Amino acid sequence: MRIEDLQAFEAVVRRGTFTRAAQELYLAQPSLSRRIAALESELGAPLLDRGHQGAVPTEAGRALLPLARRILADADSARLALDELAGLRRGRVRLGAPPTVCASLVADVLAEYVERYPGIELEVSEAGSLALVQQLQEGELDLAFVVTREGGLGAPGREAAEVIEAGGAAAAPGPGARPPGPELIPLLREQLAVISSARRTPPLPAEVTLAELARLPLVAPARSYDLRAATDAAFAAHGLSPRVVVEGAEMDAVLRFVERGLGVAVVPAMLGVDRPGLHWSRLVRPELDRTVTLARRAGAVLPAAAREMERLVDRTVAAMDRPGVLRMRR
């Protein structure tokens, strides 16, 4: 299989029509069609159904798509690795993280990385942990921070359980088998805390129980957040119904709403740096925490720029000294 043919197939599936794929690849439509036909001939099966509504993958096409994306990602990494032989003066790192990790640990890492290597292009994808694992497995990311929950939360929630399962040992892949899960490297464990407006009178006590939290007006992030899944699971496990006054906001808006006094919120401890408009209370009985984990695709060879990013993550975590954050042994 030629890289160019796989690239043509992936573009048609992603863009939905031959016309848009040809425009993206700067190809004439007949040339694009010949590439698809060559791939179908080599594999002995039709890959696309062509209709008035566009092009959609057949069963064979759906089976090929994740493999094609991984091959294209590896080819791209190989080209970047060759570019980097002259040093870390150029290259690219594709990094994924949940929004709450982007606003804390990732921001610290990227600030130093950009200062050290200004010629490296950085692409950041914000999504939930499961979506990031999928992007990583399909070759769309070099590294991803994911959130797993254990310890203080009791039995892991559905999202955490699936992420943990994805990192387990896998049998040798056969025809149609799922690829092995990512390699998961726990970085740190951080407590979840209750934030309220610093102007609130009277201020919240230094410790707030989960039952007390359920009686306070709560600002809740969107349900797509790992953090939201964790807090919802904790309330349900203890038979509590929180009093949500605002829900569905992104994390920056949650912090701003709390500063303005709309309610309180549950956030990770690392978000508490340099926010004088917020008052922080420990969440107790039970204490809730989460584990921030670095994920990389099993067996993948990282380009030099991504390897340096991984080393910088290690150094940043090793130097971290913040309340509510426990570094984990690597």
ZALOKOL-618867 format. One record per residue (C-alpha): residue in one letter; chain; z, y, x; residue number from 1. Coordinates in Angstrom, 3 decimals. Each point is the difference from the previous one (the first is absolute). Layout:
BEGIN
<r aa="A" ch="A" Z="Z" Y="Y" X="X" i="NUM"/>
...
***
This chain:
BEGIN
<r aa="M" ch="A" Z="0.000" Y="0.000" X="0.000" i="1"/>
<r aa="R" ch="A" Z="-0.909" Y="3.432" X="1.272" i="2"/>
<r aa="I" ch="A" Z="2.531" Y="2.816" X="-0.129" i="3"/>
<r aa="E" ch="A" Z="-2.648" Y="2.241" X="-1.585" i="4"/>
<r aa="D" ch="A" Z="-0.531" Y="-2.463" X="-2.868" i="5"/>
<r aa="L" ch="A" Z="3.736" Y="-0.302" X="-0.679" i="6"/>
<r aa="Q" ch="A" Z="0.296" Y="3.783" X="0.115" i="7"/>
<r aa="A" ch="A" Z="-2.779" Y="0.317" X="-2.590" i="8"/>
<r aa="F" ch="A" Z="1.644" Y="-2.548" X="-2.310" i="9"/>
<r aa="E" ch="A" Z="3.437" Y="1.637" X="0.250" i="10"/>
<r aa="A" ch="A" Z="-1.459" Y="3.463" X="-0.693" i="11"/>
<r aa="V" ch="A" Z="-1.841" Y="-1.183" X="-3.137" i="12"/>
<r aa="V" ch="A" Z="3.174" Y="-1.593" X="-1.381" i="13"/>
<r aa="R" ch="A" Z="2.127" Y="3.044" X="0.796" i="14"/>
<r aa="R" ch="A" Z="-2.474" Y="2.599" X="-1.284" i="15"/>
<r aa="G" ch="A" Z="-1.155" Y="-2.061" X="-2.986" i="16"/>
<r aa="T" ch="A" Z="-3.742" Y="0.644" X="0.321" i="17"/>
<r aa="F" ch="A" Z="-2.740" Y="-0.531" X="2.561" i="18"/>
<r aa="T" ch="A" Z="-0.931" Y="3.673" X="-0.265" i="19"/>
<r aa="R" ch="A" Z="3.412" Y="1.348" X="0.996" i="20"/>
<r aa="A" ch="A" Z="0.432" Y="-2.644" X="2.719" i="21"/>
<r aa="A" ch="A" Z="-3.390" Y="0.846" X="1.491" i="22"/>
<r aa="Q" ch="A" Z="0.921" Y="3.693" X="0.044" i="23"/>
<r aa="E" ch="A" Z="3.288" Y="-0.744" X="1.766" i="24"/>
<r aa="L" ch="A" Z="-1.702" Y="-2.155" X="2.651" i="25"/>
<r aa="Y" ch="A" Z="-2.990" Y="2.341" X="0.362" i="26"/>
<r aa="L" ch="A" Z="-2.380" Y="-2.834" X="-0.896" i="27"/>
<r aa="A" ch="A" Z="-3.006" Y="-0.241" X="-2.270" i="28"/>
<r aa="Q" ch="A" Z="0.757" Y="-2.228" X="-2.980" i="29"/>
<r aa="P" ch="A" Z="-2.626" Y="-2.624" X="1.011" i="30"/>
<r aa="S" ch="A" Z="1.677" Y="-0.309" X="3.409" i="31"/>
<r aa="L" ch="A" Z="3.409" Y="-0.406" X="-1.639" i="32"/>
<r aa="S" ch="A" Z="-1.390" Y="-2.650" X="-2.372" i="33"/>
<r aa="R" ch="A" Z="-1.473" Y="-1.933" X="2.938" i="34"/>
<r aa="R" ch="A" Z="3.388" Y="-0.084" X="1.715" i="35"/>
<r aa="I" ch="A" Z="1.660" Y="-1.375" X="-3.130" i="36"/>
<r aa="A" ch="A" Z="-2.797" Y="-2.533" X="-0.477" i="37"/>
<r aa="A" ch="A" Z="0.334" Y="-1.167" X="3.627" i="38"/>
<r aa="L" ch="A" Z="3.734" Y="-0.529" X="-0.461" i="39"/>
<r aa="E" ch="A" Z="-0.498" Y="-1.909" X="-3.253" i="40"/>
<r aa="S" ch="A" Z="-2.673" Y="-2.153" X="1.616" i="41"/>
<r aa="E" ch="A" Z="2.247" Y="-0.830" X="2.940" i="42"/>
<r aa="L" ch="A" Z="2.966" Y="-0.874" X="-2.218" i="43"/>
<r aa="G" ch="A" Z="-2.080" Y="-1.812" X="-2.604" i="44"/>
<r aa="A" ch="A" Z="1.493" Y="1.764" X="-3.017" i="45"/>
<r aa="P" ch="A" Z="-0.565" Y="3.228" X="-1.956" i="46"/>
<r aa="L" ch="A" Z="2.639" Y="2.570" X="0.850" i="47"/>
<r aa="L" ch="A" Z="-0.705" Y="2.771" X="-2.502" i="48"/>
<r aa="D" ch="A" Z="-0.875" Y="0.178" X="-3.675" i="49"/>
<r aa="R" ch="A" Z="-2.427" Y="2.873" X="-0.514" i="50"/>
<r aa="G" ch="A" Z="-0.008" Y="1.590" X="-3.433" i="51"/>
<r aa="H" ch="A" Z="-0.435" Y="3.295" X="-1.827" i="52"/>
<r aa="Q" ch="A" Z="3.661" Y="0.846" X="0.624" i="53"/>
<r aa="G" ch="A" Z="-0.303" Y="-0.477" X="3.761" i="54"/>
<r aa="A" ch="A" Z="0.720" Y="-2.829" X="2.417" i="55"/>
<r aa="V" ch="A" Z="3.069" Y="-2.237" X="-0.241" i="56"/>
<r aa="P" ch="A" Z="0.921" Y="-2.905" X="2.282" i="57"/>
<r aa="T" ch="A" Z="-0.571" Y="-3.565" X="-1.135" i="58"/>
<r aa="E" ch="A" Z="2.645" Y="-2.693" X="0.539" i="59"/>
<r aa="A" ch="A" Z="-1.471" Y="-0.581" X="3.466" i="60"/>
<r aa="G" ch="A" Z="0.000" Y="3.747" X="0.610" i="61"/>
<r aa="R" ch="A" Z="3.661" Y="0.308" X="-0.960" i="62"/>
<r aa="A" ch="A" Z="0.870" Y="-2.797" X="2.413" i="63"/>
<r aa="L" ch="A" Z="-1.960" Y="1.673" X="2.802" i="64"/>
<r aa="L" ch="A" Z="1.301" Y="3.551" X="-0.537" i="65"/>
<r aa="P" ch="A" Z="3.460" Y="-0.234" X="1.675" i="66"/>
<r aa="L" ch="A" Z="-1.505" Y="-1.958" X="2.906" i="67"/>
<r aa="A" ch="A" Z="-2.769" Y="2.574" X="0.413" i="68"/>
<r aa="R" ch="A" Z="2.517" Y="2.845" X="0.034" i="69"/>
<r aa="R" ch="A" Z="2.105" Y="-1.682" X="2.667" i="70"/>
<r aa="I" ch="A" Z="-3.069" Y="-0.671" X="2.159" i="71"/>
<r aa="L" ch="A" Z="-1.129" Y="3.617" X="-0.342" i="72"/>
<r aa="A" ch="A" Z="3.501" Y="1.247" X="0.832" i="73"/>
<r aa="D" ch="A" Z="0.150" Y="-2.204" X="3.107" i="74"/>
<r aa="A" ch="A" Z="-3.433" Y="1.226" X="1.108" i="75"/>
<r aa="D" ch="A" Z="1.160" Y="3.575" X="-0.471" i="76"/>
<r aa="S" ch="A" Z="3.144" Y="-0.712" X="2.018" i="77"/>
<r aa="A" ch="A" Z="-2.105" Y="-1.485" X="2.790" i="78"/>
<r aa="R" ch="A" Z="-2.116" Y="3.149" X="0.186" i="79"/>
<r aa="L" ch="A" Z="3.107" Y="2.174" X="0.087" i="80"/>
<r aa="A" ch="A" Z="1.549" Y="-2.186" X="2.718" i="81"/>
<r aa="L" ch="A" Z="-3.055" Y="0.502" X="2.181" i="82"/>
<r aa="D" ch="A" Z="0.157" Y="3.742" X="-0.615" i="83"/>
<r aa="E" ch="A" Z="3.613" Y="-0.024" X="1.125" i="84"/>
<r aa="L" ch="A" Z="-0.673" Y="-1.595" X="3.379" i="85"/>
<r aa="A" ch="A" Z="-0.213" Y="3.513" X="1.365" i="86"/>
<r aa="G" ch="A" Z="3.558" Y="0.629" X="-1.187" i="87"/>
<r aa="L" ch="A" Z="1.628" Y="1.180" X="-3.203" i="88"/>
<r aa="R" ch="A" Z="-2.232" Y="3.053" X="-0.221" i="89"/>
<r aa="R" ch="A" Z="-1.791" Y="-1.206" X="-3.119" i="90"/>
<r aa="G" ch="A" Z="0.400" Y="-2.688" X="-2.612" i="91"/>
<r aa="R" ch="A" Z="1.525" Y="-0.492" X="-3.423" i="92"/>
<r aa="V" ch="A" Z="3.132" Y="-1.440" X="-1.569" i="93"/>
<r aa="R" ch="A" Z="0.076" Y="-0.986" X="-3.673" i="94"/>
<r aa="L" ch="A" Z="3.610" Y="0.019" X="-1.186" i="95"/>
<r aa="G" ch="A" Z="1.468" Y="-0.762" X="-3.412" i="96"/>
<r aa="A" ch="A" Z="3.457" Y="0.684" X="-1.441" i="97"/>
<r aa="P" ch="A" Z="1.789" Y="0.516" X="-3.320" i="98"/>
<r aa="P" ch="A" Z="0.493" Y="3.714" X="-0.809" i="99"/>
<r aa="T" ch="A" Z="3.744" Y="-0.053" X="0.730" i="100"/>
<r aa="V" ch="A" Z="-0.646" Y="-1.411" X="3.484" i="101"/>
<r aa="C" ch="A" Z="-2.855" Y="2.459" X="0.587" i="102"/>
<r aa="A" ch="A" Z="2.358" Y="2.890" X="-0.666" i="103"/>
<r aa="S" ch="A" Z="2.570" Y="-1.213" X="2.542" i="104"/>
<r aa="L" ch="A" Z="-0.700" Y="-2.544" X="2.756" i="105"/>
<r aa="V" ch="A" Z="-3.795" Y="0.368" X="-0.014" i="106"/>
<r aa="A" ch="A" Z="0.223" Y="3.786" X="0.224" i="107"/>
<r aa="D" ch="A" Z="2.223" Y="-0.302" X="3.098" i="108"/>
<r aa="V" ch="A" Z="-2.335" Y="-2.516" X="1.654" i="109"/>
<r aa="L" ch="A" Z="-3.197" Y="1.922" X="-0.710" i="110"/>
<r aa="A" ch="A" Z="1.417" Y="3.305" X="1.226" i="111"/>
<r aa="E" ch="A" Z="0.578" Y="-1.468" X="3.459" i="112"/>
<r aa="Y" ch="A" Z="-3.211" Y="-2.050" X="-0.027" i="113"/>
<r aa="V" ch="A" Z="-2.202" Y="3.028" X="-0.727" i="114"/>
<r aa="E" ch="A" Z="1.711" Y="1.947" X="2.786" i="115"/>
<r aa="R" ch="A" Z="-0.600" Y="-2.811" X="2.503" i="116"/>
<r aa="Y" ch="A" Z="-3.507" Y="-1.024" X="-1.076" i="117"/>
<r aa="P" ch="A" Z="-1.774" Y="2.911" X="-1.733" i="118"/>
<r aa="G" ch="A" Z="-3.392" Y="-1.719" X="0.261" i="119"/>
<r aa="I" ch="A" Z="0.981" Y="-2.990" X="-2.135" i="120"/>
<r aa="E" ch="A" Z="-1.093" Y="0.097" X="-3.636" i="121"/>
<r aa="L" ch="A" Z="2.773" Y="-0.977" X="-2.429" i="122"/>
<r aa="E" ch="A" Z="-0.616" Y="-1.366" X="-3.489" i="123"/>
<r aa="V" ch="A" Z="3.063" Y="-0.386" X="-2.241" i="124"/>
<r aa="S" ch="A" Z="-0.011" Y="-1.969" X="-3.246" i="125"/>
<r aa="E" ch="A" Z="2.908" Y="0.476" X="-2.430" i="126"/>
<r aa="A" ch="A" Z="0.580" Y="-2.895" X="-2.400" i="127"/>
<r aa="G" ch="A" Z="2.548" Y="-2.575" X="-1.083" i="128"/>
<r aa="S" ch="A" Z="0.860" Y="-2.869" X="2.310" i="129"/>
<r aa="L" ch="A" Z="-2.063" Y="-2.652" X="-1.769" i="130"/>
<r aa="A" ch="A" Z="-3.098" Y="2.207" X="-0.037" i="131"/>
<r aa="L" ch="A" Z="0.490" Y="0.725" X="3.703" i="132"/>
<r aa="V" ch="A" Z="0.264" Y="-3.706" X="0.818" i="133"/>
<r aa="Q" ch="A" Z="-3.289" Y="-0.563" X="-1.800" i="134"/>
<r aa="Q" ch="A" Z="-1.678" Y="2.859" X="1.879" i="135"/>
<r aa="L" ch="A" Z="1.325" Y="-1.408" X="3.263" i="136"/>
<r aa="Q" ch="A" Z="-1.273" Y="-3.501" X="-0.789" i="137"/>
<r aa="E" ch="A" Z="-3.444" Y="1.360" X="-0.866" i="138"/>
<r aa="G" ch="A" Z="-0.233" Y="1.832" X="3.320" i="139"/>
<r aa="E" ch="A" Z="0.303" Y="3.496" X="-1.443" i="140"/>
<r aa="L" ch="A" Z="3.182" Y="0.795" X="1.993" i="141"/>
<r aa="D" ch="A" Z="1.129" Y="-0.610" X="3.574" i="142"/>
<r aa="L" ch="A" Z="3.729" Y="0.261" X="-0.737" i="143"/>
<r aa="A" ch="A" Z="2.088" Y="0.431" X="-3.125" i="144"/>
<r aa="F" ch="A" Z="3.611" Y="0.796" X="-0.768" i="145"/>
<r aa="V" ch="A" Z="1.199" Y="-2.065" X="-2.953" i="146"/>
<r aa="V" ch="A" Z="3.311" Y="-0.139" X="-1.807" i="147"/>
<r aa="T" ch="A" Z="1.925" Y="-3.220" X="-0.523" i="148"/>
<r aa="R" ch="A" Z="3.302" Y="-0.226" X="-1.820" i="149"/>
<r aa="E" ch="A" Z="2.859" Y="-2.320" X="0.784" i="150"/>
<r aa="G" ch="A" Z="3.734" Y="0.052" X="0.579" i="151"/>
<r aa="G" ch="A" Z="1.389" Y="2.801" X="-2.163" i="152"/>
<r aa="L" ch="A" Z="-2.479" Y="-0.556" X="-2.788" i="153"/>
<r aa="G" ch="A" Z="0.802" Y="-3.686" X="-0.421" i="154"/>
<r aa="A" ch="A" Z="-3.017" Y="-2.095" X="-0.938" i="155"/>
<r aa="P" ch="A" Z="-3.190" Y="1.769" X="1.064" i="156"/>
<r aa="G" ch="A" Z="-2.107" Y="1.544" X="-2.738" i="157"/>
<r aa="R" ch="A" Z="-3.475" Y="-1.292" X="-0.799" i="158"/>
<r aa="E" ch="A" Z="-1.776" Y="2.431" X="2.344" i="159"/>
<r aa="A" ch="A" Z="2.285" Y="-0.734" X="2.945" i="160"/>
<r aa="A" ch="A" Z="-0.172" Y="-3.741" X="-0.582" i="161"/>
<r aa="E" ch="A" Z="-3.780" Y="0.078" X="0.122" i="162"/>
<r aa="V" ch="A" Z="-0.066" Y="2.098" X="3.159" i="163"/>
<r aa="I" ch="A" Z="2.460" Y="-2.359" X="1.693" i="164"/>
<r aa="E" ch="A" Z="-2.015" Y="-3.017" X="-1.151" i="165"/>
<r aa="A" ch="A" Z="-3.149" Y="1.545" X="1.458" i="166"/>
<r aa="G" ch="A" Z="1.609" Y="-0.049" X="3.427" i="167"/>
<r aa="G" ch="A" Z="0.983" Y="-3.673" X="-0.084" i="168"/>
<r aa="A" ch="A" Z="-1.619" Y="-2.847" X="1.880" i="169"/>
<r aa="A" ch="A" Z="-3.413" Y="-0.952" X="-1.339" i="170"/>
<r aa="A" ch="A" Z="-2.051" Y="-3.134" X="0.266" i="171"/>
<r aa="A" ch="A" Z="-3.260" Y="0.049" X="1.901" i="172"/>
<r aa="P" ch="A" Z="-2.514" Y="1.649" X="-2.325" i="173"/>
<r aa="G" ch="A" Z="-2.638" Y="-2.221" X="-1.526" i="174"/>
<r aa="P" ch="A" Z="-2.988" Y="0.805" X="-2.195" i="175"/>
<r aa="G" ch="A" Z="1.043" Y="2.626" X="-2.507" i="176"/>
<r aa="A" ch="A" Z="3.601" Y="0.075" X="1.302" i="177"/>
<r aa="R" ch="A" Z="1.975" Y="3.234" X="0.172" i="178"/>
<r aa="P" ch="A" Z="0.342" Y="1.486" X="3.494" i="179"/>
<r aa="P" ch="A" Z="3.410" Y="-0.248" X="1.684" i="180"/>
<r aa="G" ch="A" Z="2.464" Y="2.712" X="-0.928" i="181"/>
<r aa="P" ch="A" Z="0.717" Y="2.991" X="2.217" i="182"/>
<r aa="E" ch="A" Z="2.439" Y="-0.007" X="2.870" i="183"/>
<r aa="L" ch="A" Z="3.147" Y="1.831" X="-1.158" i="184"/>
<r aa="I" ch="A" Z="2.281" Y="1.768" X="2.490" i="185"/>
<r aa="P" ch="A" Z="3.239" Y="1.422" X="-1.522" i="186"/>
<r aa="L" ch="A" Z="0.714" Y="3.469" X="1.410" i="187"/>
<r aa="L" ch="A" Z="3.039" Y="1.411" X="-1.750" i="188"/>
<r aa="R" ch="A" Z="2.164" Y="-0.280" X="-3.059" i="189"/>
<r aa="E" ch="A" Z="0.852" Y="3.151" X="-1.909" i="190"/>
<r aa="Q" ch="A" Z="2.376" Y="0.623" X="-2.850" i="191"/>
<r aa="L" ch="A" Z="-1.055" Y="1.564" X="-3.262" i="192"/>
<r aa="A" ch="A" Z="1.920" Y="3.160" X="-0.868" i="193"/>
<r aa="V" ch="A" Z="0.450" Y="2.264" X="-3.019" i="194"/>
<r aa="I" ch="A" Z="-1.254" Y="3.552" X="0.403" i="195"/>
<r aa="S" ch="A" Z="0.943" Y="2.975" X="-2.147" i="196"/>
<r aa="S" ch="A" Z="-0.520" Y="3.742" X="0.193" i="197"/>
<r aa="A" ch="A" Z="2.166" Y="1.742" X="2.598" i="198"/>
<r aa="R" ch="A" Z="0.635" Y="2.677" X="-2.680" i="199"/>
<r aa="R" ch="A" Z="1.431" Y="-2.515" X="-2.486" i="200"/>
<r aa="T" ch="A" Z="3.495" Y="0.919" X="-1.232" i="201"/>
<r aa="P" ch="A" Z="2.101" Y="-1.980" X="0.430" i="202"/>
<r aa="P" ch="A" Z="-1.789" Y="-1.933" X="2.750" i="203"/>
<r aa="L" ch="A" Z="-0.312" Y="-3.747" X="-0.239" i="204"/>
<r aa="P" ch="A" Z="2.710" Y="-1.937" X="1.860" i="205"/>
<r aa="A" ch="A" Z="-0.739" Y="-1.523" X="3.397" i="206"/>
<r aa="E" ch="A" Z="-0.427" Y="-3.418" X="-1.644" i="207"/>
<r aa="V" ch="A" Z="-1.716" Y="-0.791" X="-3.310" i="208"/>
<r aa="T" ch="A" Z="0.032" Y="-3.445" X="-1.601" i="209"/>
<r aa="L" ch="A" Z="-3.057" Y="-1.483" X="-1.683" i="210"/>
<r aa="A" ch="A" Z="1.794" Y="0.171" X="-3.371" i="211"/>
<r aa="E" ch="A" Z="0.747" Y="3.716" X="0.533" i="212"/>
<r aa="L" ch="A" Z="-3.605" Y="0.579" X="1.034" i="213"/>
<r aa="A" ch="A" Z="-1.229" Y="-1.528" X="-3.263" i="214"/>
<r aa="R" ch="A" Z="1.860" Y="2.746" X="-1.925" i="215"/>
<r aa="L" ch="A" Z="-1.564" Y="2.870" X="1.999" i="216"/>
<r aa="P" ch="A" Z="-3.384" Y="1.614" X="-0.794" i="217"/>
<r aa="L" ch="A" Z="-2.418" Y="-1.854" X="2.275" i="218"/>
<r aa="V" ch="A" Z="-3.259" Y="1.197" X="1.535" i="219"/>
<r aa="A" ch="A" Z="-2.015" Y="-3.175" X="0.590" i="220"/>
<r aa="P" ch="A" Z="-3.176" Y="-0.329" X="2.091" i="221"/>
<r aa="A" ch="A" Z="-3.165" Y="-1.708" X="-1.202" i="222"/>
<r aa="R" ch="A" Z="0.292" Y="-3.712" X="-0.785" i="223"/>
<r aa="S" ch="A" Z="-2.473" Y="-0.763" X="2.791" i="224"/>
<r aa="Y" ch="A" Z="2.696" Y="0.861" X="2.571" i="225"/>
<r aa="D" ch="A" Z="1.859" Y="-2.859" X="1.699" i="226"/>
<r aa="L" ch="A" Z="3.090" Y="2.208" X="-0.333" i="227"/>
<r aa="R" ch="A" Z="-0.378" Y="0.155" X="-3.793" i="228"/>
<r aa="A" ch="A" Z="-0.332" Y="-3.786" X="-0.216" i="229"/>
<r aa="A" ch="A" Z="3.185" Y="-0.391" X="2.064" i="230"/>
<r aa="T" ch="A" Z="2.124" Y="2.344" X="-2.106" i="231"/>
<r aa="D" ch="A" Z="-1.326" Y="-1.361" X="-3.305" i="232"/>
<r aa="A" ch="A" Z="0.835" Y="-3.532" X="1.156" i="233"/>
<r aa="A" ch="A" Z="3.532" Y="1.051" X="0.980" i="234"/>
<r aa="F" ch="A" Z="0.685" Y="1.640" X="-3.380" i="235"/>
<r aa="A" ch="A" Z="-1.362" Y="-3.039" X="-1.855" i="236"/>
<r aa="A" ch="A" Z="2.029" Y="-2.438" X="2.115" i="237"/>
<r aa="H" ch="A" Z="3.216" Y="1.814" X="-0.966" i="238"/>
<r aa="G" ch="A" Z="-0.888" Y="0.474" X="-3.669" i="239"/>
<r aa="L" ch="A" Z="-0.342" Y="3.777" X="0.316" i="240"/>
<r aa="S" ch="A" Z="-2.500" Y="2.358" X="-1.659" i="241"/>
<r aa="P" ch="A" Z="-0.569" Y="3.179" X="2.047" i="242"/>
<r aa="R" ch="A" Z="-0.366" Y="3.377" X="-1.718" i="243"/>
<r aa="V" ch="A" Z="-3.430" Y="1.030" X="1.302" i="244"/>
<r aa="V" ch="A" Z="-0.850" Y="3.657" X="-0.689" i="245"/>
<r aa="V" ch="A" Z="-3.149" Y="0.269" X="2.147" i="246"/>
<r aa="E" ch="A" Z="-2.113" Y="-2.898" X="1.186" i="247"/>
<r aa="G" ch="A" Z="-3.363" Y="-0.674" X="1.596" i="248"/>
<r aa="A" ch="A" Z="0.122" Y="2.691" X="2.691" i="249"/>
<r aa="E" ch="A" Z="-1.059" Y="-0.413" X="3.621" i="250"/>
<r aa="M" ch="A" Z="2.768" Y="0.135" X="2.593" i="251"/>
<r aa="D" ch="A" Z="-0.486" Y="3.644" X="1.050" i="252"/>
<r aa="A" ch="A" Z="0.298" Y="1.027" X="-3.644" i="253"/>
<r aa="V" ch="A" Z="3.088" Y="-2.197" X="-0.486" i="254"/>
<r aa="L" ch="A" Z="1.763" Y="1.814" X="2.849" i="255"/>
<r aa="R" ch="A" Z="-1.023" Y="3.403" X="-1.350" i="256"/>
<r aa="F" ch="A" Z="1.106" Y="-0.844" X="-3.552" i="257"/>
<r aa="V" ch="A" Z="3.406" Y="-1.086" X="1.284" i="258"/>
<r aa="E" ch="A" Z="0.355" Y="3.186" X="2.078" i="259"/>
<r aa="R" ch="A" Z="-0.676" Y="2.018" X="-3.165" i="260"/>
<r aa="G" ch="A" Z="2.771" Y="-1.866" X="-1.831" i="261"/>
<r aa="L" ch="A" Z="-2.051" Y="-2.085" X="-2.451" i="262"/>
<r aa="G" ch="A" Z="1.998" Y="-3.108" X="0.855" i="263"/>
<r aa="V" ch="A" Z="0.948" Y="-2.393" X="2.783" i="264"/>
<r aa="A" ch="A" Z="-2.123" Y="-2.604" X="1.765" i="265"/>
<r aa="V" ch="A" Z="0.299" Y="-3.087" X="2.184" i="266"/>
<r aa="V" ch="A" Z="-1.795" Y="0.309" X="3.334" i="267"/>
<r aa="P" ch="A" Z="0.085" Y="-1.678" X="3.437" i="268"/>
<r aa="A" ch="A" Z="2.406" Y="1.375" X="2.580" i="269"/>
<r aa="M" ch="A" Z="-2.739" Y="1.097" X="2.419" i="270"/>
<r aa="L" ch="A" Z="-1.256" Y="2.593" X="-2.496" i="271"/>
<r aa="G" ch="A" Z="3.236" Y="1.944" X="0.415" i="272"/>
<r aa="V" ch="A" Z="-0.956" Y="1.807" X="3.210" i="273"/>
<r aa="D" ch="A" Z="-0.381" Y="3.815" X="-0.081" i="274"/>
<r aa="R" ch="A" Z="0.433" Y="0.415" X="-3.767" i="275"/>
<r aa="P" ch="A" Z="2.802" Y="2.551" X="-0.465" i="276"/>
<r aa="G" ch="A" Z="-0.785" Y="0.358" X="-3.721" i="277"/>
<r aa="L" ch="A" Z="1.218" Y="-3.537" X="-0.667" i="278"/>
<r aa="H" ch="A" Z="3.452" Y="-1.556" X="-0.153" i="279"/>
<r aa="W" ch="A" Z="0.281" Y="-3.658" X="1.072" i="280"/>
<r aa="S" ch="A" Z="2.352" Y="-2.640" X="-1.389" i="281"/>
<r aa="R" ch="A" Z="0.359" Y="-3.633" X="0.999" i="282"/>
<r aa="L" ch="A" Z="-1.030" Y="-2.492" X="-2.663" i="283"/>
<r aa="V" ch="A" Z="2.722" Y="-2.645" X="-0.269" i="284"/>
<r aa="R" ch="A" Z="1.021" Y="-2.965" X="-2.120" i="285"/>
<r aa="P" ch="A" Z="-2.512" Y="-1.292" X="0.793" i="286"/>
<r aa="E" ch="A" Z="-1.445" Y="1.522" X="3.143" i="287"/>
<r aa="L" ch="A" Z="-3.787" Y="-0.177" X="-0.086" i="288"/>
<r aa="D" ch="A" Z="-2.191" Y="-0.147" X="3.057" i="289"/>
<r aa="R" ch="A" Z="-3.515" Y="-0.864" X="1.065" i="290"/>
<r aa="T" ch="A" Z="-1.668" Y="-1.230" X="3.155" i="291"/>
<r aa="V" ch="A" Z="-2.906" Y="1.920" X="1.496" i="292"/>
<r aa="T" ch="A" Z="-2.332" Y="-2.469" X="1.689" i="293"/>
<r aa="L" ch="A" Z="-3.086" Y="0.408" X="2.160" i="294"/>
<r aa="A" ch="A" Z="-2.876" Y="-2.269" X="-1.057" i="295"/>
<r aa="R" ch="A" Z="-3.129" Y="-0.943" X="1.925" i="296"/>
<r aa="R" ch="A" Z="-2.717" Y="-2.500" X="-0.764" i="297"/>
<r aa="A" ch="A" Z="0.774" Y="-3.394" X="1.518" i="298"/>
<r aa="G" ch="A" Z="-2.290" Y="-0.813" X="2.913" i="299"/>
<r aa="A" ch="A" Z="-1.709" Y="3.408" X="0.042" i="300"/>
<r aa="V" ch="A" Z="-0.550" Y="1.733" X="3.345" i="301"/>
<r aa="L" ch="A" Z="1.130" Y="3.595" X="-0.373" i="302"/>
<r aa="P" ch="A" Z="-2.009" Y="2.759" X="1.671" i="303"/>
<r aa="A" ch="A" Z="1.793" Y="1.841" X="2.783" i="304"/>
<r aa="A" ch="A" Z="0.769" Y="3.039" X="-2.175" i="305"/>
<r aa="A" ch="A" Z="1.729" Y="-2.201" X="-2.602" i="306"/>
<r aa="R" ch="A" Z="1.945" Y="-1.885" X="2.692" i="307"/>
<r aa="E" ch="A" Z="1.284" Y="3.322" X="1.298" i="308"/>
<r aa="M" ch="A" Z="0.957" Y="0.970" X="-3.543" i="309"/>
<r aa="E" ch="A" Z="2.031" Y="-3.207" X="-0.273" i="310"/>
<r aa="R" ch="A" Z="1.797" Y="0.772" X="3.279" i="311"/>
<r aa="L" ch="A" Z="0.793" Y="3.509" X="-1.219" i="312"/>
<r aa="V" ch="A" Z="1.424" Y="-1.426" X="-3.243" i="313"/>
<r aa="D" ch="A" Z="2.316" Y="-2.185" X="2.115" i="314"/>
<r aa="R" ch="A" Z="1.172" Y="2.983" X="2.056" i="315"/>
<r aa="T" ch="A" Z="0.524" Y="2.184" X="-3.072" i="316"/>
<r aa="V" ch="A" Z="2.096" Y="-2.626" X="-1.764" i="317"/>
<r aa="A" ch="A" Z="1.997" Y="-0.760" X="3.163" i="318"/>
<r aa="A" ch="A" Z="0.920" Y="3.688" X="0.365" i="319"/>
<r aa="M" ch="A" Z="0.876" Y="0.472" X="-3.683" i="320"/>
<r aa="D" ch="A" Z="3.611" Y="0.923" X="-0.759" i="321"/>
<r aa="R" ch="A" Z="0.363" Y="0.958" X="-3.664" i="322"/>
<r aa="P" ch="A" Z="2.684" Y="-0.681" X="-2.603" i="323"/>
<r aa="G" ch="A" Z="-0.872" Y="-2.912" X="-2.230" i="324"/>
<r aa="V" ch="A" Z="-2.621" Y="-1.430" X="2.381" i="325"/>
<r aa="L" ch="A" Z="0.570" Y="-3.245" X="1.911" i="326"/>
<r aa="R" ch="A" Z="-2.480" Y="-0.891" X="2.736" i="327"/>
<r aa="M" ch="A" Z="-0.981" Y="-3.658" X="0.035" i="328"/>
<r aa="R" ch="A" Z="-0.386" Y="-2.107" X="3.132" i="329"/>
<r aa="R" ch="A" Z="-3.645" Y="-0.505" X="1.035" i="330"/>
***
